[in-house]
Amino acid sequence: MKQIIKYMSGWKDVLSMGNKKNYTHTQFKCESYFDFSIILPDHSENEHEVLIIGNYIIRNMGTNALTQPIICIRSSSPEAVRLSGKISTIPQEVTDETSTLEKWTYVNEDWKEKIEQHGEHWLMAKHRKTIAANEQLSFTKFELTVSKPQKQTSIIIEGFVYFQEIKKGSSSLNNIILNF
């Protein structure tokens, strides 16, 4: 009988530790992913670029709000990929969270160098500074124009999201991969 009580007591401690750990873990948790379509070039028209139209979706899966969302969209071949979308190159000081218009801006003043050297587009949402629990934020209708790279046979587009509460960031659940 003593062994059973000791055994159950041990599980009680493990379970209570597990509950605390799970609560702390889910307090700040997010996931992100790409939702996209690939439009292949029309070779009869001498087109050679692939067009990717997509959304980068960020979901707050935790129990608390996440603040100051920053995304990074990184290409393995910077010279072969161009990103366009609802992006302002001039940082705006005033953030209007009541606006329904989606607005993103580059985080760094040296954004062109980050793109050229590392293939990284660092963007912050200007229209929303907080994502409440169980809500999402999207970088919608972006376009990636992709040319065949000179050095590689494939291109990988990765996504990462960072918050004030998740400084180490979180990678997207999927990547965009093109093989030539």
MOKA-V558150 format. One record per residue. PHI is phi in whole degrees, 0 to 359 (NA if undefined). PSI is psi as a letter, one per 40 degrees, with the letter a starting at -180 (999 if undefined). D_LAST is the distance of its C-alpha to the last C-alpha in whole Angstrom. Layout:
phi=[PHI	PHI]
psi=[PSI	PSI]
d_last=[D_LAST	D_LAST]
This chain:
phi=[NA	298	295	294	296	298	299	293	297	298	293	300	296	297	295	292	295	298	296	296	296	296	297	297	294	275	303	234	213	219	219	218	200	267	238	209	234	249	249	282	291	267	292	290	258	62	274	231	261	267	249	244	247	201	229	248	254	240	243	274	263	268	259	239	293	249	241	53	292	229	245	232	249	243	250	285	224	303	288	257	233	238	255	221	168	277	241	259	271	255	299	260	290	269	255	250	286	275	290	269	279	285	222	233	218	291	285	261	290	266	300	296	293	299	291	295	277	239	71	253	253	263	233	236	284	263	267	214	253	221	241	292	304	65	249	223	227	228	264	263	52	283	232	245	259	239	257	294	289	282	261	242	254	216	231	242	252	246	235	221	228	230	220	304	273	235	290	283	82	216	276	293	290	223	238	257	235	241	247	253]
psi=[d	d	d	d	d	d	d	d	d	d	d	d	d	d	d	d	d	d	d	d	d	d	d	d	d	e	d	h	h	i	i	i	i	h	h	i	i	h	h	i	i	h	d	d	e	f	i	e	i	h	h	h	h	a	i	h	h	h	h	h	e	a	e	i	i	h	i	g	h	h	i	h	h	h	i	e	g	d	e	e	h	h	h	i	a	g	h	h	e	h	h	h	d	h	h	g	e	e	i	e	h	h	h	i	i	i	d	i	d	f	d	d	d	d	d	d	d	e	f	h	h	h	i	i	h	e	e	h	e	i	h	i	h	e	i	i	i	i	g	i	f	i	h	h	h	h	i	h	i	d	d	i	e	i	h	h	h	i	i	i	i	i	i	d	e	g	d	e	i	h	i	i	d	i	i	h	h	h	h	999]
d_last=[68	68	64	63	64	62	59	59	60	57	54	56	55	51	51	52	50	47	48	48	45	43	45	44	40	40	42	39	36	33	29	26	23	20	21	18	17	13	14	11	12	15	14	18	19	16	15	11	11	10	14	15	18	20	23	24	27	29	32	35	36	39	43	43	41	38	39	37	33	31	27	24	21	19	15	14	13	16	15	12	14	17	19	22	25	28	28	31	31	35	36	39	42	43	41	42	42	44	41	39	36	33	33	31	31	30	32	32	33	31	28	26	26	25	22	21	22	21	19	21	23	26	28	31	33	36	37	37	39	39	38	41	40	38	37	34	32	29	27	26	24	22	19	16	14	11	10	7	8	11	11	9	5	6	8	12	14	18	21	24	28	31	35	38	39	36	35	33	30	28	25	23	23	19	16	13	10	7	4	0]
